């Protein structure tokens, strides 16, 4: 059984520093089995770059909207430049925002006991020679050679394991080509989160496995017995625009009217942080029918229904196993439901 699991960027791509339900479930199982989680520095840099790119894209979209507003106001405004700066305010500048991200990232690593793996000490000559000879993960795409970041990740992992003789490591990546390159260097590789979870559960001692199974049953029971409260919590917590492309007319949404839960998947993400007996943290992936009202052509109020996935976090109290109680903590739209967990891996093959 491996004792250290290295994470690739695509495992955390759209959620870090607030990992998705399935990722947190895997983290919890690893913690129960005392499996060390590790994140190469290159992965941390890639995640930060992605956050910065997303922020920049959001700012560009905002600026384009402001420009359109200005153009419209020119039709009936005497000024050549319309001053709308006071309409939109930023609480933080871009530098402060990234500082907030750094702090949140460190807090997430601390919570899940994820250790940072330093950058490889190998010199440029090593990578240059591998790139010239197309040694995986280097490869040629449209006459260009790619793979430097992946090569740096693998080299960092190898050096980290060399510093820990006797420790068996494994690597989780959703990129099939990268997985093949890592496997060719005798590094055990997992290509899906579900494969890691299956491996971890397989090696669990019977009493640990029974605890996990029992808590998952309690969590589902607690949610089903309080489903109306759960539906109301999701509706009151998530803003219409946060559902993004799921609701095609999101910019015209008037209200979210109701949610009918159709299916749930419960995972245990950790013991109660305050040490309360027989209580634990759970996260649910919920499929439901969402009803909402929207404006058609800006005038006509219509009702619509759409299926949505949401992630619901809660604390479950299992003193009474027949009637466990539950306190809801947070809710957010789910980007990757369990059924399409390998979405990023498939995209990486294109």
FENQUIKA-V679981 format. One record per residue. RES is the residue in three letters. D_CENTER is the distance of its C-alpha to the mean C-alpha in Angstrom with 1 decimal. Layout:
[[RES,D_CENTER] [RES,D_CENTER]]
//
This chain:
[[UNK,25.9] [UNK,23.7] [UNK,23.2] [UNK,20.6] [UNK,17.3] [UNK,16.2] [UNK,12.7] [UNK,12.5] [UNK,10.6] [UNK,9.3] [UNK,7.6] [UNK,5.0] [UNK,6.2] [UNK,4.7] [UNK,2.5] [UNK,5.3] [UNK,7.6] [UNK,6.1] [UNK,4.0] [UNK,4.0] [UNK,7.7] [UNK,8.5] [UNK,7.1] [UNK,9.0] [UNK,11.8] [UNK,12.3] [UNK,12.4] [UNK,14.9] [UNK,17.0] [UNK,17.2] [UNK,18.4] [UNK,20.9] [UNK,22.3] [UNK,22.3] [UNK,20.3] [UNK,19.4] [UNK,15.9] [UNK,16.4] [UNK,14.8] [UNK,17.3] [UNK,18.2] [UNK,17.7] [UNK,14.0] [UNK,13.9] [UNK,16.1] [UNK,14.2] [UNK,11.0] [UNK,13.5] [UNK,15.3] [UNK,12.6] [UNK,12.1] [UNK,15.9] [UNK,16.3] [UNK,14.2] [UNK,16.4] [UNK,19.5] [UNK,18.9] [UNK,18.6] [UNK,21.8] [UNK,23.6] [UNK,22.9] [UNK,24.3] [UNK,27.2] [UNK,28.1] [UNK,28.2] [UNK,30.4] [UNK,32.6] [UNK,33.1] [UNK,34.0] [UNK,36.5] [UNK,38.0] [UNK,38.6] [UNK,40.1] [UNK,42.5] [UNK,44.3] [UNK,45.8] [UNK,45.4] [UNK,48.1] [UNK,46.0] [UNK,44.9] [UNK,41.6] [UNK,39.9] [UNK,38.5] [UNK,35.2] [UNK,33.5] [UNK,33.9] [UNK,32.0] [UNK,28.6] [UNK,27.8] [UNK,25.0] [UNK,24.5] [UNK,23.4] [UNK,24.3] [UNK,22.0] [UNK,23.0] [UNK,22.3] [UNK,18.9] [UNK,17.9] [UNK,19.6] [UNK,17.5] [UNK,14.3] [UNK,16.1] [UNK,17.0] [UNK,13.6] [UNK,12.4] [UNK,15.6] [UNK,15.2] [UNK,11.9] [UNK,13.7] [UNK,16.7] [UNK,15.3] [UNK,14.0] [UNK,17.0] [UNK,15.3] [UNK,18.2] [UNK,18.4] [UNK,20.4] [UNK,22.9] [UNK,23.7] [UNK,26.3] [UNK,29.9] [UNK,31.0] [UNK,33.0] [UNK,32.7] [UNK,35.5] [UNK,33.5] [UNK,30.7] [UNK,33.3] [UNK,35.2] [UNK,32.3] [UNK,31.3] [UNK,35.0] [UNK,35.2] [UNK,31.9] [UNK,30.8] [UNK,27.4] [UNK,24.7] [UNK,27.0] [UNK,28.0] [UNK,29.8] [UNK,28.4] [UNK,30.9] [UNK,33.2] [UNK,30.5] [UNK,29.2] [UNK,25.5] [UNK,23.6] [UNK,24.3] [UNK,20.8] [UNK,20.2] [UNK,23.7] [UNK,23.1] [UNK,20.1] [UNK,22.4] [UNK,25.3] [UNK,23.4] [UNK,22.4] [UNK,26.0] [UNK,27.5] [UNK,25.3] [UNK,26.5] [UNK,30.0] [UNK,30.0] [UNK,29.2] [UNK,31.9] [UNK,31.6] [UNK,27.8] [UNK,26.2] [UNK,22.9] [UNK,20.4] [UNK,17.8] [UNK,14.5] [UNK,13.9] [UNK,13.2] [UNK,16.0] [UNK,19.2] [UNK,21.6] [UNK,20.0] [UNK,20.0] [UNK,23.7] [UNK,24.5] [UNK,23.0] [UNK,24.9] [UNK,28.0] [UNK,28.0] [UNK,28.2] [UNK,24.7] [UNK,23.3] [UNK,20.2] [UNK,17.6] [UNK,16.2] [UNK,13.9] [UNK,12.0] [UNK,14.8] [UNK,17.4] [UNK,16.3] [UNK,16.3] [UNK,19.6] [UNK,21.0] [UNK,20.2] [UNK,21.7] [UNK,24.7] [UNK,25.6] [UNK,25.3] [UNK,28.6] [UNK,29.9] [UNK,29.7] [UNK,26.1] [UNK,25.2] [UNK,27.4] [UNK,25.7] [UNK,22.2] [UNK,23.8] [UNK,25.8] [UNK,23.0] [UNK,21.0] [UNK,24.3] [UNK,24.9] [UNK,21.5] [UNK,22.1] [UNK,25.7] [UNK,24.8] [UNK,22.6] [UNK,25.2] [UNK,28.0] [UNK,26.3] [UNK,24.7] [UNK,26.6] [UNK,25.3] [UNK,21.7] [UNK,22.3] [UNK,24.0] [UNK,21.3] [UNK,18.6] [UNK,21.2] [UNK,22.1] [UNK,18.7] [UNK,16.9] [UNK,18.8] [UNK,19.9] [UNK,18.6] [UNK,15.0] [UNK,15.3] [UNK,15.9] [UNK,17.4] [UNK,17.6] [UNK,20.6] [UNK,22.7] [UNK,25.0] [UNK,22.4] [UNK,24.7] [UNK,27.5] [UNK,25.9] [UNK,28.3] [UNK,26.8] [UNK,24.5] [UNK,27.1] [UNK,25.7] [UNK,23.2] [UNK,24.5] [UNK,22.3] [UNK,22.9] [UNK,20.7] [UNK,18.4] [UNK,16.5] [UNK,16.5] [UNK,15.0] [UNK,16.1] [UNK,13.9] [UNK,16.9] [UNK,20.5] [UNK,21.7] [UNK,21.4] [UNK,24.9] [UNK,26.4] [UNK,27.7] [UNK,29.2] [UNK,27.7] [UNK,24.7] [UNK,21.1] [UNK,17.6] [UNK,16.0] [UNK,13.1] [UNK,14.0] [UNK,12.8] [UNK,15.7] [UNK,17.5] [UNK,20.3] [UNK,22.8] [UNK,22.4] [UNK,25.7] [UNK,26.2] [UNK,29.0] [UNK,29.2] [UNK,31.9] [UNK,33.4] [UNK,35.2] [UNK,34.7] [UNK,37.5] [UNK,37.0] [UNK,34.8] [UNK,33.2] [UNK,31.1] [UNK,28.4] [UNK,26.0] [UNK,22.7] [UNK,20.4] [UNK,16.9] [UNK,13.9] [UNK,12.6] [UNK,10.8] [UNK,13.6] [UNK,13.8] [UNK,17.4] [UNK,20.0] [UNK,22.4] [UNK,26.0] [UNK,27.8] [UNK,31.4] [UNK,32.6] [UNK,31.1] [UNK,32.8] [UNK,31.4] [UNK,28.3] [UNK,27.2] [UNK,23.8] [UNK,22.5] [UNK,19.6] [UNK,17.4] [UNK,14.7] [UNK,13.5] [UNK,11.1] [UNK,11.0] [UNK,8.9] [UNK,8.0] [UNK,8.3] [UNK,10.9] [UNK,12.3] [UNK,15.2] [UNK,13.6] [UNK,11.1] [UNK,13.0] [UNK,12.7] [UNK,11.6] [UNK,14.3] [UNK,16.8] [UNK,16.2] [UNK,16.8] [UNK,20.1] [UNK,21.4]]
//
